[in-house]
Structure formats: C-alpha cells, structure tokens
C-alpha cells in the first residue's frame, strides 16, 4: 500500500489472511487459473505470479524474539498482531479485501500521516523493534535513502544505541541492504546515516577510516570520506550500475594506509591505487560480494583511476593514451565516467577547467583508438608462431619477443600490423642474440 500511495512502481502484492495463507493462495490461484504455486510451509507463506504481479499470501501472526537471534518465535495471530510486528508505520498500512469493508484503509499507527510528512517511525517502541530484529535498522536507513524520508528522532537514537546488535545478522543480509542503499538516487544520504548511527563502523571500518582531516605544519588534506560520497553521488547521476558505483566507493579506500606527510610538499598518498586494488579483494570477501568478474572489474577501475587524471594534468601523448586503452580494454568508458565523477572541488572554476581538459582526453582516446585499434589488442604474432618461426620450445625468449612487439606497438614505434610486427621481431631477435633460422627473413 505504501508504494501505491507514493505512486512508486511495484509488482509485489502481500495478502494477509486470518487463517491459512497456504489454503488461500491455493484457492485464489485456482480461481485465476494459475497452475504453479510456490509453497513455503516452514514460513506459512505461498506465492504465485499472475499478470506480471508476484502475489504472496501469509497467515496473520504474532512474533516474539530471543536476544541471541533475529529469527522470531511465530504463532498464529490477529490482524492487529500482524500489524504490530511490522517494522515501520508506513509498512503497517493495509487495505481491506473483505466484501463488507472492501477498500477501507487499516491504519492503526497513523502511517498515512507519516507518509505525508515523510517520516520513518516504528509502530512499537523503537528500541524493542530494533533490538528484536537489528536488520530493521538498516532497512530504516535504506527506506530513508530511497524515499528521501527522515528517520524520527527516537528511532535514530535507538538505532545508534543498538548498532552493535548487527553482530547477530548475517553478512549476506547486511550487504543486500547496503547494495540497495548504493543503488538509491543519492547514496550519500544513506552513508551519512550509516556513519552517524555507527552502523557503518560494524561492517565497513575501511570506509569509516577515510573520515577526518589531519593538519601538520598548517597543511591539511581533504576529508576523503565526504569526498568519496561526493564522487558516488556524481557517478550516480550517470549510471545505475552497482559495480561502477562500488568502484567509486573504493577508489580512494587505501588513502588512510598510504598517507604520509612530507615537509614542504605536504600530504602524499603514493601507491594508494595499487594498495586499494588489493584491499578491494579483501573487502569483497568480507562483505560476501561476488568474487568473480565483478571483483576483477572493480579492482581494475580502482587500479587505473588516476591514469586519466594524469593525462589531464600532463601532455596527452599518443603513447600514454595507447597504454591506457590497452590496460582498460572494454572498461575504458566506465573508467572515464569514474574519473569524471572524481573531479570535485569547492572551486567551481577549477572544476570546469578540469572537465574541459577531460574532454580533450576523451577526444584523444577516440582518435587513437580509431587509428591504432589498441583496445583489447593482442600482439599480431602469437607465442606459438614465434616458436614455429624460430624453431624453439617454450622458453623465456618467446615471452620476451612477444613483449617487445607489444611495447613497440604501444610506444608507436610500429603500427598494430602483422607485416611491421614481423620485421620488427626479426630485428629484435638479432639484438637479443636469438638465432634466426636460415631462410627466415
């Protein structure tokens, strides 16, 4: 009902039944001609899909909790019991489907008022609500972020008080809520709430460590926590891709570990991109994020995120562009999106100047790519062909020759062309004192 009132698209309908939700689901499915019904007897729920809607039925119930677990002891209950167990007043709203009161709004906790005033509030005393099921604390922040609602003051304090209760929640559930916050229109709102309630400290201390400014000899660095939030918001204006947003979150994650004060120069963070790529793997494992190509993708963007910025600051040579295209491959456009989002400053003139220079880099990338076809290229001569030509077995010399050809192409010494690569290879072999068989030219 919440989404119906807010006019948010939703394909889920939850039906609460006084009695058996399983029996009601079966009866309704029969009436609608639905053949397939999924029964979850352990939870007393059943669901089916009808006309692109996912309809779930559950018997009204009441719950009680033990402190060591978020899994409730469930008993049959009344509609009032069922609404009492809801996490927020805006989620306790219901519409009657009974013939005698069809369409009547059932709103025991004044959820309609909270919807109107954009407030997240619990039906019962908030400390009890959040202590019973600590996942609700993350849901409060998620809904606040997605809907741009304010968390009621008593609820906010209760979340802060119970932050350490997250320890009884599985990492998978925590990360699921975190990803939904990241996918919101303005993720920074959620991260600020996570930080201010100390929830972020429980599962993502690496990000918490970004916060703060240290000043030595009158020189300070930017607050990398709030800079990161600005980058995430910037990138969210241009992409809904979860993993590209994760790259924005992690692009400076290693700055606290690489921070160093150098007299006269000031603060440096040398190597934070490489250390950050290694930290990305550790963070993905801890947060139970995918350890497949998605991890590799985020690591690549974290590792390369300074490269386009270096081109903006220096001379944009063909060689530097070719190397960037080669290393970024098909992810070059996403890398450029990340780096553009990373241009932040309170000085608007400086930002606009950077962005103009950045467009020059984009044009150069396009020009070099069209001319040299470097993106994802493989040297025109394979390792097997090198072995056949020089009649040698797999050895270091094969790899060295192949690398010489690749470097010559990236440096612009030769074109990405078989004939030029072949001639270069023969001369390189002679320099490296690799015997060139008779008849090979």
C-alpha positions in Angstrom: 0.0 0.0 0.0 2.9 2.3 0.7 4.1 2.3 -2.9 0.5 2.6 -4.2 0.1 5.9 -2.2 3.5 7.1 -3.2 2.9 6.2 -6.9 6.1 4.1 -6.9 6.1 1.2 -9.4 5.8 -2.2 -7.7 5.0 -5.7 -8.8 4.6 -7.2 -5.4 1.3 -7.7 -3.5 1.2 -9.1 0.0 -2.0 -10.6 1.2 -2.5 -11.2 5.0 -5.1 -13.8 5.8 -6.9 -14.6 9.1 -6.2 -18.4 8.9 -4.1 -20.3 6.5 -2.2 -18.3 3.8 -1.4 -21.6 2.1 -5.0 -22.6 1.7 -6.0 -19.1 0.5 -3.2 -19.0 -2.1 -4.3 -22.3 -3.5 -7.9 -21.2 -3.7 -7.1 -17.9 -5.3 -4.7 -19.5 -7.8 -7.5 -21.9 -8.8 -9.9 -19.1 -9.4 -7.4 -17.2 -11.5 -6.4 -20.2 -13.5 -2.8 -20.1 -12.2 -1.2 -23.6 -12.4 2.1 -23.0 -10.4 2.1 -22.0 -6.8 5.2 -22.0 -4.6 4.5 -23.1 -1.0 6.9 -22.3 1.8 5.4 -24.3 4.6 8.1 -23.6 7.1 7.2 -19.9 6.9 3.5 -20.3 6.4 3.6 -18.5 3.1 2.7 -19.2 -0.5 3.2 -17.2 -3.7 2.5 -17.2 -7.4 2.8 -14.9 -10.4 -0.2 -13.5 -12.1 -0.3 -10.9 -14.9 3.3 -9.9 -14.1 2.5 -9.5 -10.4 4.1 -11.5 -7.7 1.3 -12.2 -5.1 2.3 -13.6 -1.7 -0.1 -14.9 0.9 0.6 -15.3 4.6 -1.5 -16.1 7.7 -1.7 -13.3 10.3 0.8 -14.0 13.0 2.5 -12.6 16.1 6.2 -12.8 16.9 8.5 -12.9 19.9 12.3 -12.9 20.0 15.2 -14.3 21.9 18.1 -11.8 22.3 20.6 -14.1 20.6 18.7 -14.5 17.4 16.7 -12.4 14.9 14.6 -15.4 14.0 11.3 -14.9 15.8 9.1 -17.5 17.5 6.0 -17.3 15.4 2.4 -18.0 16.4 -1.0 -17.5 14.7 -2.4 -14.1 15.5 -4.9 -11.4 14.6 -4.6 -8.7 12.0 -3.6 -6.3 14.9 -0.9 -8.8 15.9 0.4 -8.9 12.3 0.5 -5.1 12.0 2.2 -4.8 15.4 5.1 -6.9 14.1 5.7 -4.6 11.1 9.0 -2.7 11.0 7.6 0.8 10.2 4.3 2.6 10.4 4.4 3.2 6.6 4.7 -0.6 6.1 1.9 -1.4 8.5 -0.8 0.1 6.3 -3.3 -2.3 4.8 -6.4 -2.2 2.5 -9.3 -4.4 3.4 -10.3 -7.1 0.8 -13.4 -8.2 2.8 -16.7 -7.7 0.9 -18.3 -5.7 3.7 -15.3 -3.2 4.0 -13.6 -3.5 0.7 -11.1 -0.7 0.0 -11.1 0.5 3.6 -7.7 1.6 4.8 -6.5 0.0 8.0 -4.0 2.3 9.6 -3.6 1.6 13.4 -0.3 3.6 13.7 -1.1 6.7 11.7 1.2 5.6 8.8 -0.7 7.8 6.4 0.4 10.8 8.4 4.0 9.6 8.4 3.8 9.1 4.6 2.5 12.6 4.2 5.2 14.0 6.5 8.0 11.8 5.1 8.9 10.2 8.4 10.3 6.7 9.2 8.8 5.6 12.5 8.3 2.2 14.2 4.9 1.0 15.3 6.1 0.0 18.7 8.8 1.4 21.0 11.9 1.7 18.7 14.5 0.2 21.0 12.4 -3.0 21.2 11.8 -3.1 17.5 15.5 -2.7 16.5 16.9 -4.9 19.3 14.5 -7.7 18.3 15.4 -7.6 14.6 18.6 -5.4 14.1 18.2 -5.8 10.3 15.4 -3.2 10.6 18.0 -0.6 11.5 19.5 -1.0 8.0 16.0 -1.1 6.5 15.2 2.2 8.2 18.2 3.8 6.6 17.5 2.2 3.2 13.9 3.4 3.1 15.0 6.9 4.3 17.5 7.0 1.5 15.3 5.6 -1.2 12.2 7.6 -0.3 14.1 10.7 0.9 12.3 10.4 4.3 13.6 11.5 7.7 14.1 9.0 10.5 12.2 10.0 13.6 14.5 11.2 16.4 13.6 8.4 18.9 14.2 5.9 16.1 17.6 7.5 15.2 18.8 7.3 18.8 17.5 3.7 19.2 19.5 2.7 16.1 22.7 4.3 17.4 22.1 2.6 20.8 21.6 -0.8 19.2 24.3 -0.6 16.5 26.4 -3.4 17.9 23.3 -5.7 17.6 24.2 -6.1 13.9 26.5 -8.9 15.0 23.6 -11.3 15.0 22.8 -10.5 11.4 24.4 -12.5 8.6 26.7 -10.6 6.3 24.7 -11.5 3.3 21.6 -9.7 4.6 23.7 -6.7 5.6 25.3 -6.5 2.2 21.9 -6.9 0.5 20.6 -3.7 2.3 23.9 -1.9 1.6 23.6 -2.6 -2.1 20.1 -1.2 -2.1 21.4 2.0 -0.4 24.2 2.3 -3.0 21.6 2.0 -5.8 19.5 4.8 -4.5 19.3 8.1 -6.3 21.5 9.9 -3.7 23.6 7.2 -1.9 25.4 9.7 0.2 22.3 10.2 2.3 22.4 6.6 3.3 26.1 6.5 4.0 25.9 9.6 6.2 23.1 7.9 8.2 25.1 4.7 8.5 28.1 6.7 9.7 26.3 8.9 12.2 24.4 5.9 13.7 27.7 3.9 14.0 26.2 1.1 11.8 28.9 1.5 9.2 31.6 1.0 11.9 30.2 -2.5 12.5 30.8 -3.9 9.0 32.8 -1.4 6.9 35.6 0.1 9.1 37.8 0.7 6.0 35.3 3.3 4.8 35.0 4.8 8.2 38.8 5.3 8.3 38.5 7.7 5.4 36.8 10.3 7.6 38.7 13.1 9.1 41.3 15.8 8.3 44.8 15.8 9.7 46.8 19.0 9.8 50.6 19.3 10.1 52.6 22.5 9.7 49.4 24.2 8.6 48.8 21.8 5.8 45.8 19.5 5.7 44.3 17.0 3.2 40.7 16.7 2.1 38.3 14.6 4.1 38.3 11.5 2.0 35.1 10.1 3.4 33.0 13.1 2.3 35.0 13.3 -1.0 34.1 9.7 -1.7 30.4 10.4 -1.0 30.5 13.3 -3.5 32.1 11.0 -6.1 29.4 8.3 -5.5 26.7 10.9 -5.9 28.3 12.3 -9.0 28.6 8.9 -10.7 25.1 8.0 -9.7 23.9 10.8 -12.0 25.3 8.9 -14.9 24.9 5.2 -14.1 22.7 2.7 -12.3 25.4 0.0 -12.5 26.0 -1.3 -9.0 29.7 -2.3 -9.6 30.6 1.0 -11.2 29.2 2.7 -8.1 31.2 0.3 -5.9 34.4 1.4 -7.8 33.5 5.0 -6.8 33.2 3.9 -3.2 36.5 2.1 -3.2 38.6 4.3 -5.5 40.4 6.1 -2.5 39.9 3.3 0.1 43.7 2.9 0.6 44.4 6.6 1.3 44.5 6.1 5.1 47.0 3.3 4.7 49.3 5.2 2.3 49.0 8.7 3.9 52.3 10.4 4.5 53.4 13.9 5.4 56.4 15.2 3.5 57.8 18.5 4.7 57.5 21.4 2.1 55.4 19.1 -0.2 52.6 18.3 2.2 50.4 15.1 2.2 51.0 12.3 -0.2 49.2 9.1 -0.9 51.6 7.3 -3.2 50.5 3.9 -4.5 47.0 4.2 -3.0 45.5 3.0 -6.3 47.5 -0.3 -6.2 47.0 -0.9 -2.5 43.3 -0.1 -3.0 43.0 -2.7 -5.7 44.4 -5.3 -3.2 42.1 -4.1 -0.5 39.1 -4.4 -2.8 39.6 -8.2 -2.9 39.7 -8.3 0.9 36.6 -6.1 1.3 34.6 -8.1 -1.3 35.4 -11.4 0.6 34.5 -9.9 4.0 31.2 -8.3 2.7 30.3 -11.5 0.8 30.3 -9.7 -2.5 30.9 -11.7 -5.7 34.5 -12.9 -6.2 34.1 -13.4 -10.0 34.5 -11.0 -12.9 32.7 -8.3 -10.9 35.6 -8.2 -8.4 38.1 -8.1 -11.3 36.2 -5.2 -12.9 36.1 -3.1 -9.7 39.8 -3.8 -9.0 40.7 -2.7 -12.5 38.9 0.6 -12.1 40.4 1.2 -8.7 43.9 0.4 -10.0 43.6 2.7 -13.1 41.5 5.6 -11.7 44.5 8.0 -11.5 45.6 7.4 -15.1 43.2 9.6 -17.0 43.6 12.3 -14.3 47.4 12.2 -15.0 46.7 12.7 -18.7 44.6 15.8 -17.8 47.4 17.3 -15.8 50.2 16.5 -18.3 50.7 16.3 -22.0 48.3 13.9 -23.7 50.7 11.8 -25.8 49.7 9.0 -28.2 51.9 6.6 -26.2 50.2 7.3 -22.9 46.7 7.0 -24.5 47.6 3.7 -26.2 48.8 2.3 -22.9 45.6 3.4 -21.1 43.4 1.9 -23.9 45.4 -1.4 -23.7 45.1 -1.7 -19.9 41.5 -0.6 -19.6 40.2 -2.5 -22.6 36.4 -2.5 -22.9 36.1 -0.8 -19.5 37.7 2.4 -20.7 34.3 4.2 -20.9 33.4 3.2 -17.4 36.9 4.3 -16.2 36.4 7.7 -17.8 32.9 8.0 -16.1 34.5 7.3 -12.8 37.4 9.7 -13.3 35.0 12.5 -14.4 33.0 11.9 -11.2 36.2 12.1 -9.2 36.7 15.8 -10.2 35.5 17.6 -7.1 36.4 20.9 -5.6 34.8 23.8 -3.9 36.4 26.0 -6.6 33.9 25.8 -9.4 36.4 27.5 -11.9 38.9 24.7 -11.1 36.3 22.0 -11.7 35.2 23.4 -15.0 38.8 23.8 -16.2 39.4 20.1 -15.3 36.3 19.0 -17.1 37.3 20.9 -20.2 40.7 19.2 -20.2 39.0 15.9 -19.5 37.0 16.3 -22.7 40.3 16.7 -24.6 41.4 13.4 -23.2 38.2 11.8 -24.3 38.7 13.1 -27.9 42.3 11.9 -27.9 41.2 8.4 -26.7 38.7 8.2 -29.5 41.2 9.4 -32.1 44.0 7.0 -31.1 41.5 4.1 -30.8 40.2 4.7 -34.3 43.8 4.9 -35.7 45.6 2.2 -33.8 42.8 -0.2 -32.7 44.5 -0.8 -29.4 41.6 -1.7 -27.1 41.9 -5.3 -26.1 44.5 -5.9 -28.8 46.8 -9.0 -28.8 50.2 -8.8 -30.5 49.8 -9.7 -34.2 52.2 -12.6 -33.8 51.4 -15.2 -31.2 53.7 -17.1 -29.0 53.1 -20.3 -30.9 54.0 -18.6 -34.2 57.2 -17.3 -32.6 58.2 -20.8 -31.6 57.4 -22.1 -35.1 59.4 -19.4 -36.9 62.5 -19.7 -34.7 62.1 -23.5 -34.2 62.3 -23.2 -30.4 60.4 -24.7 -27.4 58.5 -22.7 -24.9 61.1 -20.5 -23.1 61.7 -17.0 -21.7 62.9 -15.8 -25.1 59.4 -16.4 -26.6 57.8 -14.2 -23.9 60.5 -11.6 -24.3 59.9 -11.3 -28.1 56.2 -11.1 -27.7 56.6 -8.4 -25.1 59.0 -6.5 -27.4 56.4 -6.5 -30.1 53.7 -5.3 -27.7 55.8 -2.5 -26.3 56.8 -1.3 -29.8 53.1 -1.0 -30.8 52.2 0.8 -27.6 55.2 3.2 -28.0 54.2 3.9 -31.6 57.4 2.5 -33.0 55.4 0.2 -35.3 51.8 0.1 -36.2 49.4 -2.7 -35.0 50.1 -4.5 -38.2 51.4 -8.1 -38.9 54.0 -7.1 -41.6 55.5 -4.4 -39.5 55.5 -6.6 -36.4 57.2 -9.4 -38.2 60.0 -7.2 -39.5 60.4 -5.7 -36.0 60.5 -9.2 -34.4 63.4 -10.4 -36.7 65.5 -7.4 -35.8 64.6 -7.7 -32.1 65.7 -11.4 -32.2 69.1 -10.4 -33.6 69.5 -7.8 -30.9 68.6 -10.4 -28.2 71.0 -12.9 -29.8 68.3 -15.4 -30.7 69.3 -17.5 -33.6 67.3 -16.7 -36.8 67.0 -19.9 -38.8 68.2 -19.9 -42.4 65.5 -18.9 -44.9 63.7 -16.7 -42.3 63.6 -13.1 -43.5 
